[in-house]
Amino acid sequence: MIVHMKMSQMTIIVKEWVAKYLKKYESCISIENIPNTGGDHHPSDYESWLDFWCKKTQKKVIPPCSNIECSNKAKYGGHVKKVGDNDKSSYIIPICQSCNQLGDIYLVYGNVKFIPVPKD
């Protein structure tokens, strides 16, 4: 079946799609995992890094993974750093097992709470 559209109708459809696409990504933050942090001990008052994040953000339910392209439940409090700005701090955010292994830059939702890793 061939669908015939006027150019103005197609333009509206394309603009709506682009707006929806940009809205998803406009408030995202680029991050990357910090390698070799698997042996870093969480503060002794917490059961895990995810527990640390949940208690610091006052979340009572384990959230989904922070990666916008993932729908898994978070399993870890991942050690990450923000990419593209001068912030050199290390943070904990909730991520799943798969995303905790990513070696590339990925996007997280802009409303994710970044909890600074405590200094020893």
Jmol script that loads the backbone (N, CA, C; Angstrom):
load data "model"
ATOM      1  N   MET A   1       0.843  -1.170   0.000  1.00  0.00           N
ATOM      2  CA  MET A   1       0.000   0.000   0.000  1.00  0.00           C
ATOM      3  C   MET A   1       0.892   1.238   0.000  1.00  0.00           C
ATOM      4  N   ILE A   2       0.624   2.131  -0.876  1.00  0.00           N
ATOM      5  CA  ILE A   2       1.378   3.376  -0.969  1.00  0.00           C
ATOM      6  C   ILE A   2       0.570   4.480  -0.317  1.00  0.00           C
ATOM      7  N   VAL A   3       1.247   5.222   0.567  1.00  0.00           N
ATOM      8  CA  VAL A   3       0.588   6.328   1.245  1.00  0.00           C
ATOM      9  C   VAL A   3       1.054   7.622   0.596  1.00  0.00           C
ATOM     10  N   HIS A   4       0.091   8.433   0.201  1.00  0.00           N
ATOM     11  CA  HIS A   4       0.423   9.713  -0.403  1.00  0.00           C
ATOM     12  C   HIS A   4       0.209  10.807   0.635  1.00  0.00           C
ATOM     13  N   MET A   5       1.216  11.629   0.799  1.00  0.00           N
ATOM     14  CA  MET A   5       1.135  12.747   1.741  1.00  0.00           C
ATOM     15  C   MET A   5       1.615  13.993   1.062  1.00  0.00           C
ATOM     16  N   LYS A   6       1.034  15.070   1.507  1.00  0.00           N
ATOM     17  CA  LYS A   6       1.541  16.362   1.067  1.00  0.00           C
ATOM     18  C   LYS A   6       2.831  16.624   1.828  1.00  0.00           C
ATOM     19  N   MET A   7       3.684  17.408   1.228  1.00  0.00           N
ATOM     20  CA  MET A   7       4.959  17.729   1.861  1.00  0.00           C
ATOM     21  C   MET A   7       4.740  18.390   3.211  1.00  0.00           C
ATOM     22  N   SER A   8       3.729  19.221   3.357  1.00  0.00           N
ATOM     23  CA  SER A   8       3.487  19.894   4.637  1.00  0.00           C
ATOM     24  C   SER A   8       3.091  18.890   5.721  1.00  0.00           C
ATOM     25  N   GLN A   9       2.339  17.849   5.364  1.00  0.00           N
ATOM     26  CA  GLN A   9       1.971  16.820   6.336  1.00  0.00           C
ATOM     27  C   GLN A   9       3.208  16.043   6.789  1.00  0.00           C
ATOM     28  N   MET A  10       4.084  15.729   5.845  1.00  0.00           N
ATOM     29  CA  MET A  10       5.303  15.011   6.177  1.00  0.00           C
ATOM     30  C   MET A  10       6.205  15.873   7.046  1.00  0.00           C
ATOM     31  N   THR A  11       6.287  17.138   6.762  1.00  0.00           N
ATOM     32  CA  THR A  11       7.099  18.048   7.555  1.00  0.00           C
ATOM     33  C   THR A  11       6.619  18.094   9.002  1.00  0.00           C
ATOM     34  N   ILE A  12       5.315  18.128   9.191  1.00  0.00           N
ATOM     35  CA  ILE A  12       4.756  18.139  10.548  1.00  0.00           C
ATOM     36  C   ILE A  12       5.104  16.844  11.275  1.00  0.00           C
ATOM     37  N   ILE A  13       4.983  15.731  10.615  1.00  0.00           N
ATOM     38  CA  ILE A  13       5.301  14.435  11.227  1.00  0.00           C
ATOM     39  C   ILE A  13       6.776  14.384  11.618  1.00  0.00           C
ATOM     40  N   VAL A  14       7.634  14.823  10.734  1.00  0.00           N
ATOM     41  CA  VAL A  14       9.070  14.822  11.019  1.00  0.00           C
ATOM     42  C   VAL A  14       9.385  15.757  12.184  1.00  0.00           C
ATOM     43  N   LYS A  15       8.799  16.926  12.204  1.00  0.00           N
ATOM     44  CA  LYS A  15       9.043  17.871  13.291  1.00  0.00           C
ATOM     45  C   LYS A  15       8.568  17.305  14.632  1.00  0.00           C
ATOM     46  N   GLU A  16       7.429  16.635  14.633  1.00  0.00           N
ATOM     47  CA  GLU A  16       6.924  16.031  15.865  1.00  0.00           C
ATOM     48  C   GLU A  16       7.864  14.930  16.357  1.00  0.00           C
ATOM     49  N   TRP A  17       8.369  14.121  15.429  1.00  0.00           N
ATOM     50  CA  TRP A  17       9.294  13.058  15.797  1.00  0.00           C
ATOM     51  C   TRP A  17      10.595  13.634  16.355  1.00  0.00           C
ATOM     52  N   VAL A  18      11.126  14.648  15.706  1.00  0.00           N
ATOM     53  CA  VAL A  18      12.364  15.276  16.165  1.00  0.00           C
ATOM     54  C   VAL A  18      12.162  15.897  17.543  1.00  0.00           C
ATOM     55  N   ALA A  19      11.054  16.563  17.759  1.00  0.00           N
ATOM     56  CA  ALA A  19      10.774  17.167  19.062  1.00  0.00           C
ATOM     57  C   ALA A  19      10.703  16.102  20.152  1.00  0.00           C
ATOM     58  N   LYS A  20      10.043  14.991  19.856  1.00  0.00           N
ATOM     59  CA  LYS A  20       9.941  13.896  20.829  1.00  0.00           C
ATOM     60  C   LYS A  20      11.330  13.314  21.115  1.00  0.00           C
ATOM     61  N   TYR A  21      12.121  13.118  20.086  1.00  0.00           N
ATOM     62  CA  TYR A  21      13.471  12.580  20.221  1.00  0.00           C
ATOM     63  C   TYR A  21      14.346  13.511  21.049  1.00  0.00           C
ATOM     64  N   LEU A  22      14.314  14.791  20.729  1.00  0.00           N
ATOM     65  CA  LEU A  22      15.148  15.762  21.451  1.00  0.00           C
ATOM     66  C   LEU A  22      14.719  15.904  22.903  1.00  0.00           C
ATOM     67  N   LYS A  23      13.414  15.837  23.153  1.00  0.00           N
ATOM     68  CA  LYS A  23      12.930  15.948  24.527  1.00  0.00           C
ATOM     69  C   LYS A  23      13.507  14.839  25.390  1.00  0.00           C
ATOM     70  N   LYS A  24      13.610  13.637  24.839  1.00  0.00           N
ATOM     71  CA  LYS A  24      14.163  12.511  25.589  1.00  0.00           C
ATOM     72  C   LYS A  24      15.616  12.769  25.969  1.00  0.00           C
ATOM     73  N   TYR A  25      16.364  13.393  25.096  1.00  0.00           N
ATOM     74  CA  TYR A  25      17.797  13.530  25.286  1.00  0.00           C
ATOM     75  C   TYR A  25      18.257  14.888  25.817  1.00  0.00           C
ATOM     76  N   GLU A  26      17.386  15.884  25.824  1.00  0.00           N
ATOM     77  CA  GLU A  26      17.834  17.230  26.149  1.00  0.00           C
ATOM     78  C   GLU A  26      18.333  17.389  27.579  1.00  0.00           C
ATOM     79  N   SER A  27      17.774  16.650  28.509  1.00  0.00           N
ATOM     80  CA  SER A  27      18.194  16.822  29.895  1.00  0.00           C
ATOM     81  C   SER A  27      19.136  15.710  30.354  1.00  0.00           C
ATOM     82  N   CYS A  28      19.625  14.924  29.430  1.00  0.00           N
ATOM     83  CA  CYS A  28      20.504  13.809  29.796  1.00  0.00           C
ATOM     84  C   CYS A  28      21.914  14.289  30.123  1.00  0.00           C
ATOM     85  N   ILE A  29      22.606  13.432  30.860  1.00  0.00           N
ATOM     86  CA  ILE A  29      23.976  13.723  31.262  1.00  0.00           C
ATOM     87  C   ILE A  29      24.864  12.605  30.739  1.00  0.00           C
ATOM     88  N   SER A  30      25.972  12.973  30.105  1.00  0.00           N
ATOM     89  CA  SER A  30      26.930  11.989  29.620  1.00  0.00           C
ATOM     90  C   SER A  30      27.835  11.564  30.766  1.00  0.00           C
ATOM     91  N   ILE A  31      27.982  10.251  30.930  1.00  0.00           N
ATOM     92  CA  ILE A  31      28.850   9.728  31.987  1.00  0.00           C
ATOM     93  C   ILE A  31      29.668   8.574  31.450  1.00  0.00           C
ATOM     94  N   GLU A  32      30.642   8.177  32.233  1.00  0.00           N
ATOM     95  CA  GLU A  32      31.351   6.927  31.977  1.00  0.00           C
ATOM     96  C   GLU A  32      31.687   6.283  33.306  1.00  0.00           C
ATOM     97  N   ASN A  33      31.733   4.970  33.280  1.00  0.00           N
ATOM     98  CA  ASN A  33      32.080   4.233  34.482  1.00  0.00           C
ATOM     99  C   ASN A  33      33.547   4.466  34.821  1.00  0.00           C
ATOM    100  N   ILE A  34      33.850   4.448  36.089  1.00  0.00           N
ATOM    101  CA  ILE A  34      35.235   4.555  36.540  1.00  0.00           C
ATOM    102  C   ILE A  34      35.762   3.127  36.662  1.00  0.00           C
ATOM    103  N   PRO A  35      36.793   2.796  35.914  1.00  0.00           N
ATOM    104  CA  PRO A  35      37.276   1.410  35.927  1.00  0.00           C
ATOM    105  C   PRO A  35      37.959   1.030  37.244  1.00  0.00           C
ATOM    106  N   ASN A  36      37.981  -0.257  37.498  1.00  0.00           N
ATOM    107  CA  ASN A  36      38.713  -0.848  38.630  1.00  0.00           C
ATOM    108  C   ASN A  36      38.244  -0.361  39.992  1.00  0.00           C
ATOM    109  N   THR A  37      36.925  -0.190  40.135  1.00  0.00           N
ATOM    110  CA  THR A  37      36.388   0.236  41.436  1.00  0.00           C
ATOM    111  C   THR A  37      35.654  -0.900  42.142  1.00  0.00           C
ATOM    112  N   GLY A  38      35.671  -2.084  41.561  1.00  0.00           N
ATOM    113  CA  GLY A  38      34.982  -3.222  42.142  1.00  0.00           C
ATOM    114  C   GLY A  38      35.464  -3.569  43.546  1.00  0.00           C
ATOM    115  N   GLY A  39      36.706  -3.253  43.855  1.00  0.00           N
ATOM    116  CA  GLY A  39      37.248  -3.548  45.177  1.00  0.00           C
ATOM    117  C   GLY A  39      37.099  -2.418  46.172  1.00  0.00           C
ATOM    118  N   ASP A  40      36.544  -1.282  45.717  1.00  0.00           N
ATOM    119  CA  ASP A  40      36.360  -0.146  46.625  1.00  0.00           C
ATOM    120  C   ASP A  40      35.295  -0.494  47.663  1.00  0.00           C
ATOM    121  N   HIS A  41      35.640  -0.341  48.912  1.00  0.00           N
ATOM    122  CA  HIS A  41      34.709  -0.680  49.982  1.00  0.00           C
ATOM    123  C   HIS A  41      33.725   0.449  50.231  1.00  0.00           C
ATOM    124  N   HIS A  42      32.469   0.090  50.339  1.00  0.00           N
ATOM    125  CA  HIS A  42      31.432   1.066  50.659  1.00  0.00           C
ATOM    126  C   HIS A  42      31.593   1.484  52.119  1.00  0.00           C
ATOM    127  N   PRO A  43      31.086   2.656  52.491  1.00  0.00           N
ATOM    128  CA  PRO A  43      31.165   3.080  53.896  1.00  0.00           C
ATOM    129  C   PRO A  43      30.549   2.024  54.815  1.00  0.00           C
ATOM    130  N   SER A  44      31.111   1.859  55.977  1.00  0.00           N
ATOM    131  CA  SER A  44      30.716   0.760  56.866  1.00  0.00           C
ATOM    132  C   SER A  44      29.278   0.847  57.370  1.00  0.00           C
ATOM    133  N   ASP A  45      28.672   2.006  57.300  1.00  0.00           N
ATOM    134  CA  ASP A  45      27.275   2.159  57.738  1.00  0.00           C
ATOM    135  C   ASP A  45      26.264   1.633  56.721  1.00  0.00           C
ATOM    136  N   TYR A  46      26.749   1.129  55.587  1.00  0.00           N
ATOM    137  CA  TYR A  46      25.872   0.716  54.495  1.00  0.00           C
ATOM    138  C   TYR A  46      26.189  -0.713  54.073  1.00  0.00           C
ATOM    139  N   GLU A  47      25.190  -1.391  53.524  1.00  0.00           N
ATOM    140  CA  GLU A  47      25.356  -2.774  53.083  1.00  0.00           C
ATOM    141  C   GLU A  47      26.063  -2.882  51.732  1.00  0.00           C
ATOM    142  N   SER A  48      25.933  -1.845  50.904  1.00  0.00           N
ATOM    143  CA  SER A  48      26.516  -1.845  49.559  1.00  0.00           C
ATOM    144  C   SER A  48      26.529  -0.404  49.057  1.00  0.00           C
ATOM    145  N   TRP A  49      27.129  -0.208  47.886  1.00  0.00           N
ATOM    146  CA  TRP A  49      27.095   1.129  47.285  1.00  0.00           C
ATOM    147  C   TRP A  49      25.671   1.502  46.858  1.00  0.00           C
ATOM    148  N   LEU A  50      24.882   0.515  46.438  1.00  0.00           N
ATOM    149  CA  LEU A  50      23.490   0.806  46.087  1.00  0.00           C
ATOM    150  C   LEU A  50      22.711   1.203  47.341  1.00  0.00           C
ATOM    151  N   ASP A  51      22.955   0.524  48.447  1.00  0.00           N
ATOM    152  CA  ASP A  51      22.325   0.886  49.719  1.00  0.00           C
ATOM    153  C   ASP A  51      22.738   2.305  50.132  1.00  0.00           C
ATOM    154  N   PHE A  52      24.000   2.640  49.928  1.00  0.00           N
ATOM    155  CA  PHE A  52      24.522   3.988  50.191  1.00  0.00           C
ATOM    156  C   PHE A  52      23.725   5.014  49.387  1.00  0.00           C
ATOM    157  N   TRP A  53      23.555   4.749  48.077  1.00  0.00           N
ATOM    158  CA  TRP A  53      22.826   5.676  47.213  1.00  0.00           C
ATOM    159  C   TRP A  53      21.375   5.791  47.668  1.00  0.00           C
ATOM    160  N   CYS A  54      20.722   4.652  47.919  1.00  0.00           N
ATOM    161  CA  CYS A  54      19.310   4.664  48.319  1.00  0.00           C
ATOM    162  C   CYS A  54      19.105   5.459  49.609  1.00  0.00           C
ATOM    163  N   LYS A  55      19.957   5.261  50.572  1.00  0.00           N
ATOM    164  CA  LYS A  55      19.792   5.966  51.849  1.00  0.00           C
ATOM    165  C   LYS A  55      20.120   7.452  51.726  1.00  0.00           C
ATOM    166  N   LYS A  56      21.116   7.784  50.930  1.00  0.00           N
ATOM    167  CA  LYS A  56      21.462   9.205  50.732  1.00  0.00           C
ATOM    168  C   LYS A  56      20.369   9.950  49.978  1.00  0.00           C
ATOM    169  N   THR A  57      19.656   9.252  49.108  1.00  0.00           N
ATOM    170  CA  THR A  57      18.580   9.889  48.334  1.00  0.00           C
ATOM    171  C   THR A  57      17.209   9.634  48.957  1.00  0.00           C
ATOM    172  N   GLN A  58      17.204   8.909  50.056  1.00  0.00           N
ATOM    173  CA  GLN A  58      15.973   8.577  50.787  1.00  0.00           C
ATOM    174  C   GLN A  58      14.995   7.769  49.932  1.00  0.00           C
ATOM    175  N   LYS A  59      15.533   6.909  49.081  1.00  0.00           N
ATOM    176  CA  LYS A  59      14.708   6.010  48.264  1.00  0.00           C
ATOM    177  C   LYS A  59      14.528   4.703  49.017  1.00  0.00           C
ATOM    178  N   LYS A  60      13.304   4.247  49.109  1.00  0.00           N
ATOM    179  CA  LYS A  60      13.002   3.001  49.815  1.00  0.00           C
ATOM    180  C   LYS A  60      12.875   1.815  48.855  1.00  0.00           C
ATOM    181  N   VAL A  61      12.801   2.104  47.566  1.00  0.00           N
ATOM    182  CA  VAL A  61      12.660   1.069  46.545  1.00  0.00           C
ATOM    183  C   VAL A  61      13.867   1.157  45.613  1.00  0.00           C
ATOM    184  N   ILE A  62      14.387   0.009  45.238  1.00  0.00           N
ATOM    185  CA  ILE A  62      15.518   0.014  44.308  1.00  0.00           C
ATOM    186  C   ILE A  62      15.042   0.522  42.958  1.00  0.00           C
ATOM    187  N   PRO A  63      15.702   1.529  42.422  1.00  0.00           N
ATOM    188  CA  PRO A  63      15.249   2.151  41.167  1.00  0.00           C
ATOM    189  C   PRO A  63      15.689   1.365  39.937  1.00  0.00           C
ATOM    190  N   PRO A  64      15.192   1.775  38.785  1.00  0.00           N
ATOM    191  CA  PRO A  64      15.699   1.191  37.544  1.00  0.00           C
ATOM    192  C   PRO A  64      17.109   1.703  37.264  1.00  0.00           C
ATOM    193  N   CYS A  65      17.771   1.059  36.342  1.00  0.00           N
ATOM    194  CA  CYS A  65      19.090   1.507  35.896  1.00  0.00           C
ATOM    195  C   CYS A  65      18.983   2.947  35.385  1.00  0.00           C
ATOM    196  N   SER A  66      20.015   3.732  35.629  1.00  0.00           N
ATOM    197  CA  SER A  66      20.016   5.151  35.239  1.00  0.00           C
ATOM    198  C   SER A  66      20.267   5.374  33.751  1.00  0.00           C
ATOM    199  N   ASN A  67      20.805   4.384  33.048  1.00  0.00           N
ATOM    200  CA  ASN A  67      21.083   4.491  31.624  1.00  0.00           C
ATOM    201  C   ASN A  67      19.762   4.637  30.864  1.00  0.00           C
ATOM    202  N   ILE A  68      19.643   5.665  30.041  1.00  0.00           N
ATOM    203  CA  ILE A  68      18.376   5.912  29.343  1.00  0.00           C
ATOM    204  C   ILE A  68      18.023   4.815  28.347  1.00  0.00           C
ATOM    205  N   GLU A  69      19.003   4.038  27.934  1.00  0.00           N
ATOM    206  CA  GLU A  69      18.763   2.981  26.957  1.00  0.00           C
ATOM    207  C   GLU A  69      18.527   1.626  27.623  1.00  0.00           C
ATOM    208  N   CYS A  70      18.356   1.611  28.934  1.00  0.00           N
ATOM    209  CA  CYS A  70      18.237   0.352  29.672  1.00  0.00           C
ATOM    210  C   CYS A  70      16.936   0.332  30.475  1.00  0.00           C
ATOM    211  N   SER A  71      16.342  -0.836  30.579  1.00  0.00           N
ATOM    212  CA  SER A  71      15.110  -0.965  31.362  1.00  0.00           C
ATOM    213  C   SER A  71      15.274  -1.941  32.531  1.00  0.00           C
ATOM    214  N   ASN A  72      16.505  -2.352  32.796  1.00  0.00           N
ATOM    215  CA  ASN A  72      16.760  -3.281  33.896  1.00  0.00           C
ATOM    216  C   ASN A  72      16.659  -2.587  35.247  1.00  0.00           C
ATOM    217  N   LYS A  73      16.485  -3.371  36.265  1.00  0.00           N
ATOM    218  CA  LYS A  73      16.499  -2.863  37.633  1.00  0.00           C
ATOM    219  C   LYS A  73      17.953  -2.673  38.059  1.00  0.00           C
ATOM    220  N   ALA A  74      18.233  -1.616  38.788  1.00  0.00           N
ATOM    221  CA  ALA A  74      19.589  -1.376  39.269  1.00  0.00           C
ATOM    222  C   ALA A  74      20.008  -2.491  40.211  1.00  0.00           C
ATOM    223  N   LYS A  75      21.254  -2.894  40.086  1.00  0.00           N
ATOM    224  CA  LYS A  75      21.809  -3.920  40.962  1.00  0.00           C
ATOM    225  C   LYS A  75      22.999  -3.378  41.742  1.00  0.00           C
ATOM    226  N   TYR A  76      23.601  -2.319  41.245  1.00  0.00           N
ATOM    227  CA  TYR A  76      24.803  -1.754  41.845  1.00  0.00           C
ATOM    228  C   TYR A  76      24.684  -0.248  42.020  1.00  0.00           C
ATOM    229  N   GLY A  77      25.478   0.246  42.933  1.00  0.00           N
ATOM    230  CA  GLY A  77      25.762   1.667  42.993  1.00  0.00           C
ATOM    231  C   GLY A  77      27.044   1.846  42.207  1.00  0.00           C
ATOM    232  N   GLY A  78      26.916   2.269  40.971  1.00  0.00           N
ATOM    233  CA  GLY A  78      28.069   2.349  40.080  1.00  0.00           C
ATOM    234  C   GLY A  78      28.900   3.593  40.316  1.00  0.00           C
ATOM    235  N   HIS A  79      30.214   3.430  40.240  1.00  0.00           N
ATOM    236  CA  HIS A  79      31.147   4.556  40.327  1.00  0.00           C
ATOM    237  C   HIS A  79      31.257   5.173  38.940  1.00  0.00           C
ATOM    238  N   VAL A  80      30.863   6.427  38.819  1.00  0.00           N
ATOM    239  CA  VAL A  80      30.872   7.092  37.516  1.00  0.00           C
ATOM    240  C   VAL A  80      31.465   8.483  37.632  1.00  0.00           C
ATOM    241  N   LYS A  81      31.807   9.032  36.471  1.00  0.00           N
ATOM    242  CA  LYS A  81      32.208  10.440  36.401  1.00  0.00           C
ATOM    243  C   LYS A  81      31.461  11.075  35.246  1.00  0.00           C
ATOM    244  N   LYS A  82      31.183  12.344  35.409  1.00  0.00           N
ATOM    245  CA  LYS A  82      30.500  13.095  34.350  1.00  0.00           C
ATOM    246  C   LYS A  82      31.496  13.402  33.244  1.00  0.00           C
ATOM    247  N   VAL A  83      31.003  13.435  32.021  1.00  0.00           N
ATOM    248  CA  VAL A  83      31.843  13.682  30.854  1.00  0.00           C
ATOM    249  C   VAL A  83      31.437  15.009  30.237  1.00  0.00           C
ATOM    250  N   GLY A  84      32.412  15.782  29.816  1.00  0.00           N
ATOM    251  CA  GLY A  84      32.102  16.986  29.073  1.00  0.00           C
ATOM    252  C   GLY A  84      32.019  18.250  29.898  1.00  0.00           C
ATOM    253  N   ASP A  85      32.304  18.171  31.174  1.00  0.00           N
ATOM    254  CA  ASP A  85      32.411  19.395  31.957  1.00  0.00           C
ATOM    255  C   ASP A  85      33.662  19.292  32.838  1.00  0.00           C
ATOM    256  N   ASN A  86      33.921  20.288  33.608  1.00  0.00           N
ATOM    257  CA  ASN A  86      35.149  20.322  34.407  1.00  0.00           C
ATOM    258  C   ASN A  86      35.031  19.575  35.726  1.00  0.00           C
ATOM    259  N   ASP A  87      33.921  18.933  35.960  1.00  0.00           N
ATOM    260  CA  ASP A  87      33.689  18.194  37.204  1.00  0.00           C
ATOM    261  C   ASP A  87      34.497  16.894  37.168  1.00  0.00           C
ATOM    262  N   LYS A  88      35.482  16.793  38.001  1.00  0.00           N
ATOM    263  CA  LYS A  88      36.339  15.597  38.049  1.00  0.00           C
ATOM    264  C   LYS A  88      35.968  14.674  39.206  1.00  0.00           C
ATOM    265  N   SER A  89      34.842  14.934  39.858  1.00  0.00           N
ATOM    266  CA  SER A  89      34.424  14.147  41.013  1.00  0.00           C
ATOM    267  C   SER A  89      33.947  12.755  40.596  1.00  0.00           C
ATOM    268  N   SER A  90      33.994  11.850  41.556  1.00  0.00           N
ATOM    269  CA  SER A  90      33.453  10.509  41.387  1.00  0.00           C
ATOM    270  C   SER A  90      32.110  10.445  42.089  1.00  0.00           C
ATOM    271  N   TYR A  91      31.160   9.781  41.449  1.00  0.00           N
ATOM    272  CA  TYR A  91      29.807   9.705  41.989  1.00  0.00           C
ATOM    273  C   TYR A  91      29.309   8.266  41.996  1.00  0.00           C
ATOM    274  N   ILE A  92      28.284   8.036  42.795  1.00  0.00           N
ATOM    275  CA  ILE A  92      27.558   6.779  42.813  1.00  0.00           C
ATOM    276  C   ILE A  92      26.166   7.038  42.238  1.00  0.00           C
ATOM    277  N   ILE A  93      25.773   6.184  41.288  1.00  0.00           N
ATOM    278  CA  ILE A  93      24.410   6.216  40.751  1.00  0.00           C
ATOM    279  C   ILE A  93      23.930   4.771  40.626  1.00  0.00           C
ATOM    280  N   PRO A  94      22.631   4.549  40.577  1.00  0.00           N
ATOM    281  CA  PRO A  94      22.124   3.182  40.429  1.00  0.00           C
ATOM    282  C   PRO A  94      22.234   2.707  38.981  1.00  0.00           C
ATOM    283  N   ILE A  95      22.883   1.550  38.807  1.00  0.00           N
ATOM    284  CA  ILE A  95      22.987   0.953  37.472  1.00  0.00           C
ATOM    285  C   ILE A  95      22.857  -0.563  37.574  1.00  0.00           C
ATOM    286  N   CYS A  96      22.504  -1.161  36.457  1.00  0.00           N
ATOM    287  CA  CYS A  96      22.347  -2.618  36.420  1.00  0.00           C
ATOM    288  C   CYS A  96      23.705  -3.279  36.187  1.00  0.00           C
ATOM    289  N   GLN A  97      23.702  -4.601  36.229  1.00  0.00           N
ATOM    290  CA  GLN A  97      24.941  -5.352  36.062  1.00  0.00           C
ATOM    291  C   GLN A  97      25.557  -5.110  34.685  1.00  0.00           C
ATOM    292  N   SER A  98      24.731  -5.114  33.636  1.00  0.00           N
ATOM    293  CA  SER A  98      25.251  -4.915  32.272  1.00  0.00           C
ATOM    294  C   SER A  98      25.865  -3.534  32.101  1.00  0.00           C
ATOM    295  N   CYS A  99      25.155  -2.515  32.557  1.00  0.00           N
ATOM    296  CA  CYS A  99      25.646  -1.147  32.380  1.00  0.00           C
ATOM    297  C   CYS A  99      26.855  -0.856  33.264  1.00  0.00           C
ATOM    298  N   ASN A 100      26.988  -1.606  34.346  1.00  0.00           N
ATOM    299  CA  ASN A 100      28.153  -1.456  35.207  1.00  0.00           C
ATOM    300  C   ASN A 100      29.429  -1.911  34.496  1.00  0.00           C
ATOM    301  N   GLN A 101      29.280  -2.685  33.417  1.00  0.00           N
ATOM    302  CA  GLN A 101      30.426  -3.195  32.660  1.00  0.00           C
ATOM    303  C   GLN A 101      30.760  -2.349  31.429  1.00  0.00           C
ATOM    304  N   LEU A 102      29.938  -1.345  31.134  1.00  0.00           N
ATOM    305  CA  LEU A 102      30.161  -0.543  29.922  1.00  0.00           C
ATOM    306  C   LEU A 102      31.494   0.194  29.998  1.00  0.00           C
ATOM    307  N   GLY A 103      32.195   0.192  28.872  1.00  0.00           N
ATOM    308  CA  GLY A 103      33.465   0.901  28.798  1.00  0.00           C
ATOM    309  C   GLY A 103      33.366   2.208  28.040  1.00  0.00           C
ATOM    310  N   ASP A 104      32.207   2.464  27.453  1.00  0.00           N
ATOM    311  CA  ASP A 104      32.014   3.673  26.656  1.00  0.00           C
ATOM    312  C   ASP A 104      31.187   4.697  27.423  1.00  0.00           C
ATOM    313  N   ILE A 105      31.145   5.886  26.878  1.00  0.00           N
ATOM    314  CA  ILE A 105      30.301   6.944  27.423  1.00  0.00           C
ATOM    315  C   ILE A 105      28.847   6.583  27.142  1.00  0.00           C
ATOM    316  N   TYR A 106      27.975   6.834  28.099  1.00  0.00           N
ATOM    317  CA  TYR A 106      26.547   6.620  27.901  1.00  0.00           C
ATOM    318  C   TYR A 106      25.764   7.725  28.594  1.00  0.00           C
ATOM    319  N   LEU A 107      24.482   7.783  28.307  1.00  0.00           N
ATOM    320  CA  LEU A 107      23.625   8.848  28.826  1.00  0.00           C
ATOM    321  C   LEU A 107      22.766   8.347  29.970  1.00  0.00           C
ATOM    322  N   VAL A 108      22.625   9.199  30.975  1.00  0.00           N
ATOM    323  CA  VAL A 108      21.702   8.916  32.072  1.00  0.00           C
ATOM    324  C   VAL A 108      20.695  10.061  32.135  1.00  0.00           C
ATOM    325  N   TYR A 109      19.563   9.748  32.749  1.00  0.00           N
ATOM    326  CA  TYR A 109      18.515  10.753  32.887  1.00  0.00           C
ATOM    327  C   TYR A 109      19.010  11.938  33.711  1.00  0.00           C
ATOM    328  N   GLY A 110      18.590  13.125  33.319  1.00  0.00           N
ATOM    329  CA  GLY A 110      19.016  14.343  33.990  1.00  0.00           C
ATOM    330  C   GLY A 110      18.558  14.467  35.426  1.00  0.00           C
ATOM    331  N   ASN A 111      17.541  13.705  35.807  1.00  0.00           N
ATOM    332  CA  ASN A 111      17.040  13.803  37.177  1.00  0.00           C
ATOM    333  C   ASN A 111      17.690  12.789  38.125  1.00  0.00           C
ATOM    334  N   VAL A 112      18.657  12.029  37.641  1.00  0.00           N
ATOM    335  CA  VAL A 112      19.366  11.076  38.500  1.00  0.00           C
ATOM    336  C   VAL A 112      20.162  11.854  39.543  1.00  0.00           C
ATOM    337  N   LYS A 113      20.080  11.404  40.763  1.00  0.00           N
ATOM    338  CA  LYS A 113      20.841  12.030  41.852  1.00  0.00           C
ATOM    339  C   LYS A 113      22.248  11.437  41.862  1.00  0.00           C
ATOM    340  N   PHE A 114      23.230  12.289  41.679  1.00  0.00           N
ATOM    341  CA  PHE A 114      24.633  11.888  41.733  1.00  0.00           C
ATOM    342  C   PHE A 114      25.122  12.094  43.169  1.00  0.00           C
ATOM    343  N   ILE A 115      25.469  11.012  43.829  1.00  0.00           N
ATOM    344  CA  ILE A 115      25.941  11.095  45.208  1.00  0.00           C
ATOM    345  C   ILE A 115      27.469  10.991  45.197  1.00  0.00           C
ATOM    346  N   PRO A 116      28.155  12.015  45.687  1.00  0.00           N
ATOM    347  CA  PRO A 116      29.629  11.981  45.666  1.00  0.00           C
ATOM    348  C   PRO A 116      30.175  10.800  46.480  1.00  0.00           C
ATOM    349  N   VAL A 117      31.207  10.175  45.914  1.00  0.00           N
ATOM    350  CA  VAL A 117      31.898   9.113  46.647  1.00  0.00           C
ATOM    351  C   VAL A 117      32.641   9.779  47.801  1.00  0.00           C
ATOM    352  N   PRO A 118      32.431   9.285  49.024  1.00  0.00           N
ATOM    353  CA  PRO A 118      33.107   9.920  50.161  1.00  0.00           C
ATOM    354  C   PRO A 118      34.619   9.758  50.074  1.00  0.00           C
ATOM    355  N   LYS A 119      35.315  10.764  50.502  1.00  0.00           N
ATOM    356  CA  LYS A 119      36.782  10.709  50.558  1.00  0.00           C
ATOM    357  C   LYS A 119      37.179   9.879  51.770  1.00  0.00           C
ATOM    358  N   ASP A 120      38.233   9.108  51.632  1.00  0.00           N
ATOM    359  CA  ASP A 120      38.687   8.305  52.783  1.00  0.00           C
ATOM    360  C   ASP A 120      39.179   9.162  53.918  1.00  0.00           C
TER     361      ASP A 120
END
end "model"
wireframe off; spacefill off
backbone 0.3
color backbone group
